[in-house]
Amino acid sequence: MKRMTNNYVRANRIFLLLLLPAVFFYSCNLIEGSKIPVVFDTDANNEVDDQHALAYLLFNGDHFDVEGVTVNATSAPTGYSDESDVSDHYEEAKRVMQLCGELYGKIPLLTGADGSYEEIKDKIGLPSFDGHEAVDFIIEQAMKERSQKLVLLPVGKLTNIALALRKEPAIADRIRIVWLGSNYPDPGEHNQDWDIESMNFILDVDVPFEMVTVRSGQPSGTAAVMVSKAQIMHRMPGKGPEISVSVTGRNGGEFNNFGDYSANLFETYGMWGNPPGRALFDLAAVAIVKNGAWAEHKEIPAPVYVNGNWVERPNNPRKIIVWEWFDVYGIINDFFVTMDDYELVKVD
């Protein structure tokens, strides 16, 4: 009997040790029941996932304090002109914030970098460099006294974040960066390739940095967090608070709630797969900040990206976190449940 009891205790200890990392990432920001402070950094006009990630964040007011939204510029949506500057991304983020309970003007929305890190980095001493509004806002928010780290949640290129770290290195101890990007350990990926230098800069800074992998075509990345067009068209129309003044969508049309706009985005944007749908990459990044048990993660020595390939640095004392193998059902189900029973983030 004693041997059986010892084996039972030993098994439970092993289970708890295996469970501990997920519990840590789920609870590391939930100090004394407090909400997670977030600055969301987005190229909102790029696809259809940014809009859903932002809405999901804004409708999770019981979990998040959204301190602000910053934008940057990558490419225009597929099927649109390749000419897309940062103002297009600002306008799309504005639409979503308006449609999510008229939060535009109540939560700060700041214009960030149009250009790249290399183009801007030597100009950050100037009063009005490219992206200064977002960069200075990030620094201001990071330097505020809090009971926990500010989560910077970039779901586009890393330009704004890298510039903020370069301009004020002291923020490194006060932030946690959770980035949707890279196909690590494979090359390529949109957010990464749009500004590789900003990523490499952050990989060499001693700052908490987590890569939420994309891995297109593979089951282990956020590319697997798919939602079908049929699901959206069935579940989303009419969802979210009804606003008093209609908003003109990216593709035209007038909308008074986010759910109708969601359906319009899926109706007009290119789909893939069978059944046809899209990956909600960016939404998965928000989800794992909300609940770290919705993916697996591992700590690795920070690599560097050189000439189109990852170069491992096994002796590098600087470590980062890589997120993979996402709970597709858990994340997508929570998205729809949130849309059905949302709680808007609080505003001052």
N, C-alpha and C positions, 0 to 999 in steps of 0.2 A: 504493500500500500504506500509506504514511504517513497519507494522508487517511482511509482506511478505519479505521486504528488509532485516529486521533483521534476519529472519529465513534463508534467502539466505546466508548472511554473516556468520552466525553461522555454517551452513552446510559446507561452504568452509573452515572455520577455523578447523573444525573437520577433513575434508579431508586432509588438510595440515599437521595436527598433526599425522595422520595415515601414511602419506607418508614420513614424516621426517626421521624415522630410515633408510629406504632403501636409501634415498638420502644421508644421512650421510655416510653410508658404501660404497656407490658408489663414493663419492667425497672426503672422508677423506684423501685419498692419492693424489688427483689430485689438489694440491695446485698450483694456478696460471698456470694451464695447464701443469704442469710438469708430467713426466712419473713416474710410480711406481717402486721404486728400490726393487729388489727381489734377494734373494739367494734361489735357489731351492735345496731341500735335498731329495734324492730319493734312493730307493732300486730298481734300474732300471731294473734288470734282473728277477724280481719276476713274473709279469704277462704280460699283454699287455697294461695296462692303463698308466703306468709310461712313456712309450715311446711317447704315444699320448699326454699326458699332457706336456711333455718337448717340443715336436714339436710345440704344440699350443702356449706355452709360447714364444718360439723363433721366431715364425711367427707373433707375436703381437707386433712388434717393435714400433708401434704407441702408445701403452699403457704401455709397460714395459721397464725398464732398467734392464737387467739380469747381476748382478754383478758377479755371479759365480754359479756353480753347485757343490754340495757336495754329496757324496754317503755313504751309510751304508749297512750293510748286514742283510737281513732276510733269507727267505728260497729260494730254487731253484724253478723254474717254475714247475707247476703241470705236472707230466709225465717225469720229469727229475730226476737226482740223488738228494737226499736231501743234498748232500755235495755242498755247494755254499758259497764261501767266498767273501769278499768285492771286490776282484779283478774282479770277474765276473760282479758285478754291475757297477764297473768303466768302464769295456770294453763295456757294453751295452749302458751306457750313452755316451761314446765316439762315438760309432757307430751313435747314433741319432744326436749328435752334428756335426759329419762329414757330415751326409746326409742332414742336415738343413743348406745348404749354406756354408759348410766347416768351421763351427764356432769352431770346436775343435782346441785348440791352440790360439784362439783369445779371447775366454771367458774362465776364469779359471775353471778347473775341478779338484777337490780335493778328495783324499781318506779319508774317515771317519772311524767310529768305526766298527770293525768286531765283537767285544764282546758287553757286556751289560754295562749299567750305573754302576751297583753294582760292576762289575769286574774292571772297569776303574777308578772310581771316586777318589780313594785315590792315584792314580798315576799321576794326572794331573800336579803335580809339577815337574815331570821328563821331560827332553827335548824331548823325543820320545815315549810318551805313545800311546797306540792304538787309532787311530783317530786324532792324534794331528794336522795333516795338515788341515783337515776340521774345527776342533774346533778353531784353531788359526786364520784361515781365517775368520770364522764367527765373531769372536771377532774384528778382524781388520776392517772388513766392518762395523760392528755395531758402532764402535767408530769414524768413519769418520763423519765430519760435513756435515749435509744435511738439507734441508728445510723441510723434513718430515721423518717419521720413516722408517727404513728398514724393509721390509716384509720378514720374514723367513717362507718359504713355505715347511714344511716337509710333504712328502706323504708316508713315511715309519715309522719306529720306531723313537722315539724322542731322542735317545741317544746323537747324536751330539749336539742338541740344549741344552739339560740338562747339558751336560759337559761344554759347553760354558758359560752358566749362572753360573755354580758352580765355574768355573775358574775366571771369571770376572763378578761379580754381577752388575757392573755399566752399563752393556749393557741393563739391564731390562727396563730402561727409554727410550731407543733409538730404540726399536724393536717392531714389532707386529707379533706374531706367529699365523699362520693360518694352522692348522694341519688336514690332512685327516686321521681320525681314530675314533674308538669307535663305539659301538652300543647304546650309552647312550640313555635312562636310562636302557637298557638291558645289560647283561654281554657279554663278548666275543668280538672278532674282532682281525684280524691278526696283524695289526700294534700295537695295544694296548698290546696284549698278548705277543708279542715278547720282550717287555721291559717295563713292568708295572711300575717298580721303577722310570724310567725316567719320565713317565707321572705324577706319584704321586708327584715327586719332583717339577715339573713345576706347578702343581696345588696348591702348597703351596708357590710359589714365586709370589711377586707382579709384574707381567708382563702381558701386554695385551695378552690374550690367547683365541683362538677361535677354537672350535672343529667342523669340518665339518663331520657330522655323516655318517656312512656307512649303518647300519641297513639292513643287507642282508635279502631278502625275504619280505621286507616291502616297501610300496610306498613312505615313508617319508624320506628315506636316499638316498645317492648317488648311492646305489645299483639299484635305479630306473632309473639312467641316462644310459640307455642301447642304444647300437647301434648294428644293426644286421650285421651278416657276409655278407649278400647280399648287404647292404648299402655300406659297406667298399669296397667290391669287385667291385661295380659299380662306386663309387665316387672317390676312392683314387688312383688307378694306375696312375702313371705319375705326381702326384701332388708334388709341391715343386720345388725348383731350381735344375737344372741338374748339378751334380758335375763332375769334370774331371777325377778323379780316383775312381774306383768302391770300394765299401765297402763290405766285407764278412759279411753276416748276422748271427744271433745267431743260425739259423738252417741250415747254409750253404747258397749257392747261392751268386750272386754278384748283387749289387744294386747301382744305381746312383742318386736316389732321394728318399725322405722319403715316398712318396705315394706308391711306389712299395714295400718298406719294410713293410709298414703298411698292405698291402694286404697279404704279405707273413706271417706276424705274425698271422693274422686272419685265414689264410689257414691252418696253422700248429698247432695252439693252440686250446685246447678244448673249445667248445661252450656250452651254455645252453639255454633252453627256446624254444619257438615256436612263431616266427621263431628263429632259433639259432643265438646267438650273445653273447656279453660280456658287462658288465658294465664298463664305463670309469670313475670309481670312482675319480681318481686323477685329471682328466681333469676338473671335476666339482669344485674342490678346486681352480684351477687356474681361472676358469670362475667367481666365486663369488668375487675374488679379483678384477677382471676386471670390474664386474658389480654386485654390491650387491643386485640389484633388482631381480636377477635370483634365489633367495631363500628367505625363511623366517628365521628370527633369533630371539633369545630371550636371555636375560641376566639372569643368575642364580647364586646363591651362589656356589662357587667351591666345588664339592663333592670330595670324595676320593674313591679309589678302593681297597677293602680289601677282601681277601679270595674268590675271584671270583664274587664279587658283588659290585655294587655301594652303598656307604653309603652317604646319603644326610647330609649336614651340613647347615641347614636353617639359622642359626645365624652367618654364616661365612661372615665377611665383605669383603672378597676377592671374586670378581665376575669374571665370564667368560662368553663367548658368545657361544651359541650352534646354529649351522646352520642345517636346515631341510627343507623339502618340496621344492624340487628343480624344477625349470622350465625346464623340460626335453627337450621340443621342443626348447626353446630359446637357451639352452646351445649347444645341438647337431647341431642345425641349424647354430649357430655362428661358431662352429668348422669347418663345411664344407665350409661355406662362407670364413672363414680365409684361409683354404687350397686352395680355388680358387683364392683368392686375398690377398696373404700374404705380410707382410712387415717385413723383417728380423730386429731383434734387432740390434742396433748400437754397434759397438765395437770401443775401443780406438785405 
